[in-house]
Amino acid sequence: MKTDPAVGAAWCAVAGTDPASLDRDAVARFLRSIASVRAVCDAAEILAVRRTRELATAGAAESAENLLASETGRSSKDAREAAAREEACAAMPELEASLAAGTMSAGHVDAAALAHSKLPDDVADEFAAHADSLAARSRQLGVDAFERECRDLARHLTAVRDANAEVDELERQKAASSVKRWVDKLTGMHKTLISLDPVRDAKMWKVLNNQVKRENQKRTCAVEAPLPFAALQAQAVVNAVTETANANAASPAATSGPVAGGRATPEPCPGCASGAAAIRLPEISILCGLNTLVSGIRAIGEVCESDDGVAIPPDTVRRLACDAKIIPVLLGTDGEVLDQGRKARTATPAQRNALAAMHRGCAYPSCTVGFSDSRIHHIRWWWEHYGRTDIDNLLPLCEQHHHLVHEGGWGLTLDAARTAIWTRPDGSIHYRGTTINRGP
């Protein structure tokens, strides 16, 4: 196969460089060279898989999956994925060409292959017709974001052909939902695996995330040592279930007011969120474009998903909207929120909704932690910089990257267009770019 000059330079860079003496930027260039070389090797492997299939058809070789597993030392699963990559490239040669040129990774090809493989033949052909634009997008997006775009394109094309397809998929997911429980014989830990459709999962985690906040606040009010976040989540799950069961079983007299012996139930701590149980929180927060809500068909690039970025069928959203509180958020052409909430010490519910409309989760580049598991961070800190609690001063950050800014010595700025600059402790720029990761 013919090698691009840029790839040839990458080969030389990989073979002739000792990374032990490199600074950070030189390491980054070295890694990019490795990625180009790896892409070319993956493209060559596709040709080998294709030839092996020809030989297998003629009875002169075993299956491509078996030959890959035996000769490359990879697992059966990896061998199957590599073989599926060849099938996708046969249907979308533009992806294979980008891979061979070193401008697209195998991870991007696999993301497109996964979306393509689940489509019926007629819709798969339409998906393949977008291969040129997918190849171009792969040069601009990481694998996670590209995988989401491939799924969105597949959903859109499917919905155009069959408006009920996403609803049917949701019903299949509901039917396949399950709860499994077992004991790990090695550790003695009791484990529960819950498999849910995206709508009921979003409802459950809305309750659990609220419970985590309550548990954390109760420990703060009681001046108890903080728990690791995973342990706090586990406690929240147990308490959410047991407190609901106890509340349903208890009589009104047993839960409030005077009791036997003349003692009254202690008043909840004024600052503790557990005292606000009477406030009805929404079961689920969904972001949906007006066009999608009206037409029932998700347009390419238009969101229809939970605040954590889980896709929800438009028809399901339209049904839920019949009884829902709808909060309009005005977005600009780049997805920035133009209508922002009021000033407060912490982000208001309206501001959190506005932030969720722009950010699926943590704003650190390539972080995959969802919005509901992120904290709302003041770019100009509230205490030290007298930062305002305005949208243009707020970003969602997960625990790890929130600590990176507060205790790790990293710098973070945000301009009016929501372009962030992340600065390493040594003052060098780690990342400059938009923080908005939902389509406008």
C-alpha positions as CSV (number, residue, x, y, z in Angstrom):
1,M,0.0,0.0,0.0
2,K,1.1,3.5,-0.8
3,T,2.3,5.6,2.2
4,D,1.5,9.3,2.5
5,P,4.7,11.5,3.0
6,A,3.3,12.8,6.3
7,V,2.9,9.3,7.5
8,G,6.4,8.5,6.4
9,A,7.7,11.4,8.5
10,A,5.7,10.0,11.4
11,W,7.3,6.6,11.0
12,C,10.7,8.2,11.1
13,A,9.7,10.3,14.2
14,V,8.6,7.2,16.1
15,A,11.6,5.1,15.2
16,G,14.2,7.9,15.8
17,T,12.9,9.5,19.0
18,D,13.7,8.8,22.6
19,P,10.7,10.0,24.7
20,A,12.8,10.0,27.9
21,S,14.3,13.4,27.0
22,L,11.1,15.1,25.8
23,D,9.1,18.0,27.3
24,R,5.3,17.9,27.4
25,D,4.7,19.5,23.9
26,A,7.3,17.2,22.3
27,V,5.7,14.2,24.0
28,A,2.4,15.4,22.5
29,R,3.9,15.5,19.0
30,F,5.5,12.1,19.5
31,L,2.1,10.7,20.5
32,R,0.5,12.2,17.4
33,S,3.1,10.5,15.3
34,I,2.4,7.2,17.0
35,A,-1.4,7.7,16.3
36,S,-0.7,8.3,12.6
37,V,1.5,5.2,12.4
38,R,-1.1,3.1,14.2
39,A,-3.8,4.3,11.9
40,V,-1.8,3.2,8.9
41,C,-1.1,-0.2,10.5
42,D,-4.8,-0.6,11.2
43,A,-5.6,0.2,7.5
44,A,-3.1,-2.4,6.4
45,E,-4.7,-4.9,8.8
46,I,-8.1,-4.2,7.1
47,L,-6.5,-5.2,3.8
48,A,-5.1,-8.4,5.4
49,V,-8.6,-9.3,6.8
50,R,-10.1,-8.7,3.4
51,R,-7.6,-11.0,1.8
52,T,-8.0,-13.7,4.5
53,R,-11.8,-13.7,3.8
54,E,-11.1,-14.3,0.1
55,L,-8.8,-17.2,1.0
56,A,-11.3,-18.6,3.5
57,T,-14.0,-18.5,0.8
58,A,-11.7,-20.5,-1.4
59,G,-11.0,-23.0,1.4
60,A,-7.4,-21.9,1.7
61,A,-7.5,-20.3,5.1
62,E,-9.4,-20.2,8.4
63,S,-11.7,-17.3,9.2
64,A,-10.3,-13.8,9.5
65,E,-11.3,-13.7,13.2
66,N,-9.4,-16.9,14.0
67,L,-6.3,-15.9,12.1
68,L,-6.2,-12.5,13.8
69,A,-6.6,-14.1,17.2
70,S,-3.9,-16.7,16.7
71,E,-1.3,-14.6,14.9
72,T,-1.6,-11.2,16.7
73,G,-2.1,-12.5,20.2
74,R,-5.3,-10.5,20.7
75,S,-8.5,-11.6,22.4
76,S,-11.4,-13.1,20.4
77,K,-13.4,-10.0,21.2
78,D,-10.7,-7.7,19.7
79,A,-10.4,-10.0,16.7
80,R,-14.1,-9.7,16.0
81,E,-14.0,-6.0,16.3
82,A,-11.1,-5.8,13.8
83,A,-13.0,-8.0,11.4
84,A,-16.2,-5.8,11.8
85,R,-14.0,-2.8,11.0
86,E,-13.2,-4.3,7.6
87,E,-16.9,-4.7,6.9
88,A,-17.6,-1.1,7.7
89,C,-14.8,0.1,5.5
90,A,-16.1,-2.0,2.7
91,A,-19.4,-0.2,3.0
92,M,-17.7,3.2,3.5
93,P,-14.4,3.3,1.6
94,E,-14.0,7.0,2.5
95,L,-13.3,5.9,6.1
96,E,-10.7,3.4,5.0
97,A,-9.0,6.1,2.9
98,S,-8.8,8.4,5.9
99,L,-7.5,5.7,8.1
100,A,-4.8,4.8,5.6
101,A,-3.9,8.5,5.4
102,G,-3.4,8.6,9.1
103,T,-6.1,11.3,9.6
104,M,-8.6,9.0,11.3
105,S,-8.2,6.6,14.1
106,A,-9.5,3.0,14.3
107,G,-11.6,4.1,17.3
108,H,-13.5,6.6,15.0
109,V,-14.0,3.8,12.4
110,D,-15.3,1.5,15.1
111,A,-17.8,4.1,16.2
112,A,-19.1,4.5,12.7
113,A,-19.1,0.7,12.2
114,L,-21.1,0.2,15.4
115,A,-23.8,2.7,14.4
116,H,-23.9,1.3,10.8
117,S,-24.1,-2.3,11.9
118,K,-27.4,-1.8,13.8
119,L,-29.3,-0.3,10.9
120,P,-31.6,-2.1,8.4
121,D,-30.1,-2.3,5.0
122,D,-31.9,0.6,3.4
123,V,-31.1,3.0,6.3
124,A,-27.5,1.6,6.4
125,D,-27.0,2.7,2.8
126,E,-28.2,6.2,3.6
127,F,-25.8,6.2,6.6
128,A,-22.9,5.1,4.3
129,A,-23.7,8.0,2.0
130,H,-22.6,10.4,4.8
131,A,-19.1,8.8,5.0
132,D,-17.4,11.9,3.5
133,S,-18.8,14.2,6.2
134,L,-18.2,11.6,8.9
135,A,-14.5,11.4,7.9
136,A,-14.3,15.2,8.0
137,R,-15.9,15.3,11.5
138,S,-13.5,12.6,12.8
139,R,-10.7,15.1,12.3
140,Q,-12.4,17.6,14.6
141,L,-13.9,15.4,17.3
142,G,-12.6,12.9,19.9
143,V,-13.9,9.3,19.7
144,D,-16.5,9.8,22.4
145,A,-18.1,12.9,20.7
146,F,-17.8,11.3,17.3
147,E,-19.5,8.1,18.5
148,R,-22.4,10.3,19.8
149,E,-22.7,12.0,16.4
150,C,-22.8,8.7,14.6
151,R,-25.6,7.5,16.9
152,D,-27.5,10.8,16.4
153,L,-27.2,10.4,12.6
154,A,-28.4,6.8,12.8
155,R,-31.4,7.8,14.9
156,H,-32.3,10.7,12.6
157,L,-32.2,8.5,9.5
158,T,-34.1,5.8,11.2
159,A,-36.8,8.2,12.4
160,V,-37.2,9.7,8.9
161,R,-37.9,6.2,7.6
162,D,-40.0,5.1,10.6
163,A,-41.3,7.6,13.1
164,N,-42.1,4.9,15.7
165,A,-38.6,3.3,15.5
166,E,-37.2,5.0,18.6
167,V,-40.4,4.4,20.6
168,D,-40.2,0.7,19.6
169,E,-36.6,0.6,20.7
170,L,-37.5,2.1,24.1
171,E,-40.2,-0.5,24.6
172,R,-37.7,-3.2,23.8
173,Q,-35.4,-1.7,26.4
174,K,-38.1,-1.7,28.9
175,A,-38.9,-5.3,28.2
176,A,-35.3,-6.2,28.6
177,S,-34.8,-4.4,31.9
178,S,-33.8,-6.5,34.8
179,V,-32.4,-6.6,38.4
180,K,-29.7,-9.2,39.3
181,R,-28.3,-9.8,42.7
182,W,-25.3,-12.0,43.8
183,V,-22.5,-12.3,46.3
184,D,-18.9,-12.0,45.3
185,K,-17.3,-15.1,46.7
186,L,-13.9,-13.6,46.9
187,T,-14.7,-10.3,48.7
188,G,-18.0,-11.2,50.3
189,M,-19.5,-8.0,48.9
190,H,-23.2,-8.2,47.9
191,K,-23.8,-6.8,44.4
192,T,-26.9,-5.6,42.6
193,L,-27.0,-5.0,38.9
194,I,-29.9,-2.9,37.6
195,S,-30.4,-2.7,33.8
196,L,-32.9,0.0,32.8
197,D,-34.2,1.8,29.8
198,P,-32.9,5.4,29.6
199,V,-36.1,7.1,30.7
200,R,-36.5,5.1,34.0
201,D,-32.8,5.3,34.6
202,A,-32.9,9.1,34.4
203,K,-35.9,9.1,36.8
204,M,-34.1,6.9,39.3
205,W,-30.8,8.9,39.2
206,K,-32.7,12.2,39.6
207,V,-33.9,10.8,43.0
208,L,-30.5,9.3,43.9
209,N,-28.5,12.4,43.0
210,N,-30.8,14.5,45.2
211,Q,-30.4,11.9,48.0
212,V,-26.6,12.2,47.7
213,K,-26.8,15.9,48.2
214,R,-29.1,15.4,51.3
215,E,-26.7,12.8,52.7
216,N,-23.7,15.1,52.2
217,Q,-25.6,18.0,53.8
218,K,-26.7,15.9,56.8
219,R,-23.1,14.9,57.5
220,T,-22.0,18.5,57.2
221,C,-24.7,19.7,59.6
222,A,-23.7,16.9,62.1
223,V,-20.0,17.8,61.7
224,E,-19.2,14.2,60.6
225,A,-16.1,13.2,58.6
226,P,-16.8,13.3,54.8
227,L,-17.3,9.9,53.1
228,P,-15.6,9.0,49.8
229,F,-18.0,9.8,47.0
230,A,-18.6,6.2,46.0
231,A,-19.4,5.3,49.6
232,L,-21.7,8.4,49.8
233,Q,-23.5,7.2,46.7
234,A,-24.0,3.7,48.2
235,Q,-25.4,5.2,51.4
236,A,-27.7,7.4,49.4
237,V,-29.1,4.4,47.4
238,V,-29.8,2.5,50.7
239,N,-31.4,5.5,52.4
240,A,-33.5,6.4,49.4
241,V,-35.0,3.0,49.3
242,T,-35.4,2.4,53.1
243,E,-36.6,6.0,53.9
244,T,-39.3,5.6,51.2
245,A,-40.4,2.3,52.6
246,N,-40.5,3.6,56.1
247,A,-42.4,6.7,55.1
248,N,-45.0,4.6,53.4
249,A,-45.3,2.3,56.4
250,A,-45.4,5.0,59.1
251,S,-48.6,6.7,60.2
252,P,-48.8,10.5,60.2
253,A,-48.7,10.6,64.1
254,A,-45.5,8.6,64.1
255,T,-43.7,11.0,61.9
256,S,-44.5,14.5,63.2
257,G,-45.8,16.4,66.1
258,P,-46.1,15.4,69.8
259,V,-45.5,11.7,70.7
260,A,-45.9,9.5,73.7
261,G,-44.1,10.9,76.7
262,G,-44.6,14.5,75.6
263,R,-41.5,14.7,73.4
264,A,-41.8,16.2,69.9
265,T,-40.0,15.0,66.8
266,P,-36.8,17.2,66.4
267,E,-37.0,19.9,63.9
268,P,-34.8,19.3,60.9
269,C,-31.7,21.4,60.7
270,P,-32.6,24.7,58.8
271,G,-29.6,24.3,56.6
272,C,-30.1,20.6,55.8
273,A,-31.6,19.7,52.5
274,S,-33.4,16.8,54.2
275,G,-35.8,19.3,55.8
276,A,-37.0,20.2,52.3
277,A,-38.6,16.9,51.6
278,A,-41.9,18.6,50.9
279,I,-40.5,20.4,47.9
280,R,-41.4,18.3,44.8
281,L,-38.4,18.0,42.5
282,P,-38.9,17.1,38.8
283,E,-38.7,13.4,38.1
284,I,-36.6,13.9,35.1
285,S,-35.0,16.8,33.2
286,I,-35.0,16.6,29.4
287,L,-33.6,19.0,26.9
288,C,-35.4,19.1,23.6
289,G,-35.4,21.5,20.6
290,L,-38.6,23.2,19.7
291,N,-38.6,21.7,16.2
292,T,-38.2,18.2,17.5
293,L,-40.9,18.7,20.1
294,V,-43.3,19.9,17.4
295,S,-42.5,17.5,14.6
296,G,-41.6,14.4,16.7
297,I,-38.5,13.8,14.5
298,R,-35.1,14.7,15.8
299,A,-33.2,16.9,13.3
300,I,-29.5,16.3,12.8
301,G,-27.6,18.3,15.4
302,E,-30.7,19.0,17.6
303,V,-30.7,17.6,21.1
304,C,-33.4,15.4,22.6
305,E,-31.9,13.9,25.7
306,S,-31.6,13.9,29.5
307,D,-29.4,16.5,31.2
308,D,-26.7,13.9,31.3
309,G,-26.8,13.5,27.5
310,V,-28.8,10.2,27.3
311,A,-30.9,10.2,24.1
312,I,-34.7,10.0,24.7
313,P,-37.2,9.2,21.8
314,P,-38.9,12.5,20.7
315,D,-42.4,10.9,20.9
316,T,-41.7,9.9,24.5
317,V,-40.6,13.5,25.3
318,R,-43.8,14.8,23.6
319,R,-45.9,12.5,25.9
320,L,-44.0,13.5,29.0
321,A,-44.3,17.2,28.1
322,C,-48.1,16.9,28.4
323,D,-47.8,16.9,32.2
324,A,-44.4,18.6,32.5
325,K,-43.2,22.0,33.5
326,I,-41.5,23.3,30.4
327,I,-38.7,25.8,31.0
328,P,-37.7,27.7,27.8
329,V,-34.0,28.5,27.4
330,L,-32.9,30.8,24.6
331,L,-29.7,29.7,22.8
332,G,-27.4,31.5,20.4
333,T,-26.2,30.1,17.1
334,D,-23.2,28.4,18.8
335,G,-25.3,26.9,21.6
336,E,-24.5,29.5,24.2
337,V,-27.3,30.4,26.6
338,L,-28.4,34.0,26.1
339,D,-31.0,34.2,28.9
340,Q,-29.3,33.7,32.2
341,G,-30.4,33.3,35.8
342,R,-30.2,35.7,38.8
343,K,-27.3,36.2,41.1
344,A,-27.0,34.0,44.2
345,R,-24.3,32.3,46.3
346,T,-24.8,29.0,44.6
347,A,-26.3,28.3,41.1
348,T,-30.1,28.6,41.1
349,P,-32.2,25.8,39.6
350,A,-32.8,28.1,36.6
351,Q,-29.1,28.5,36.1
352,R,-28.5,24.8,36.5
353,N,-31.1,24.2,33.7
354,A,-29.3,26.8,31.6
355,L,-25.9,25.2,32.1
356,A,-27.3,21.8,31.4
357,A,-28.6,23.1,28.1
358,M,-25.0,23.8,27.0
359,H,-23.0,21.1,28.8
360,R,-23.6,17.4,28.9
361,G,-21.2,17.1,31.8
362,C,-17.8,18.2,33.2
363,A,-16.4,21.0,31.0
364,Y,-12.8,19.6,31.2
365,P,-11.9,18.5,27.6
366,S,-12.7,14.9,26.9
367,C,-14.1,14.2,30.4
368,T,-17.1,12.0,30.3
369,V,-18.6,12.6,33.8
370,G,-22.3,13.6,33.5
371,F,-23.8,16.9,34.4
372,S,-25.7,15.6,37.5
373,D,-22.4,14.2,38.9
374,S,-20.6,17.6,38.4
375,R,-20.3,20.6,40.7
376,I,-21.1,24.1,39.5
377,H,-17.7,26.0,39.7
378,H,-17.2,29.7,39.9
379,I,-14.5,30.7,37.3
380,R,-13.8,33.8,39.4
381,W,-14.1,32.2,42.9
382,W,-16.8,33.4,45.2
383,W,-14.7,34.0,48.3
384,E,-11.3,34.9,46.9
385,H,-12.3,36.9,43.8
386,Y,-15.8,38.0,44.8
387,G,-17.0,36.2,41.7
388,R,-20.6,36.6,40.7
389,T,-23.0,33.7,40.4
390,D,-23.8,34.5,36.8
391,I,-24.0,32.1,33.9
392,D,-20.9,33.6,32.3
393,N,-18.9,32.8,35.5
394,L,-20.2,29.2,36.0
395,L,-19.0,25.9,34.6
396,P,-19.9,22.3,35.6
397,L,-16.8,20.4,36.8
398,C,-16.5,16.8,38.1
399,E,-14.9,16.2,41.5
400,Q,-11.5,15.3,40.0
401,H,-11.2,18.4,37.8
402,H,-12.8,20.7,40.4
403,H,-10.0,19.7,42.7
404,L,-7.5,20.2,39.8
405,V,-8.5,23.9,39.8
406,H,-8.8,24.5,43.5
407,E,-6.0,22.4,45.0
408,G,-4.0,21.3,41.9
409,G,-2.7,24.7,40.8
410,W,-4.4,24.6,37.4
411,G,-5.8,27.8,35.9
412,L,-9.2,28.2,34.2
413,T,-10.6,31.2,32.4
414,L,-13.9,31.6,30.5
415,D,-14.8,34.3,28.0
416,A,-18.3,35.6,26.9
417,A,-18.4,33.0,24.1
418,R,-17.8,30.3,26.7
419,T,-14.3,29.6,25.3
420,A,-12.1,28.2,28.1
421,I,-8.4,28.3,28.6
422,W,-7.0,25.6,30.9
423,T,-3.5,26.4,32.1
424,R,-1.1,23.8,33.7
425,P,0.6,24.6,37.0
426,D,3.8,25.6,35.1
427,G,1.8,28.3,33.3
428,S,1.7,26.6,29.9
429,I,-1.7,26.3,28.1
430,H,-3.2,22.8,28.2
431,Y,-6.3,23.6,26.2
432,R,-8.1,26.5,24.5
433,G,-11.6,26.0,23.0
434,T,-15.3,26.0,23.5
435,T,-16.8,24.3,26.5
436,I,-20.2,23.8,24.9
437,N,-20.7,20.2,23.9
438,R,-24.3,20.1,23.0
439,G,-25.3,21.0,19.5
440,P,-27.1,24.4,19.0
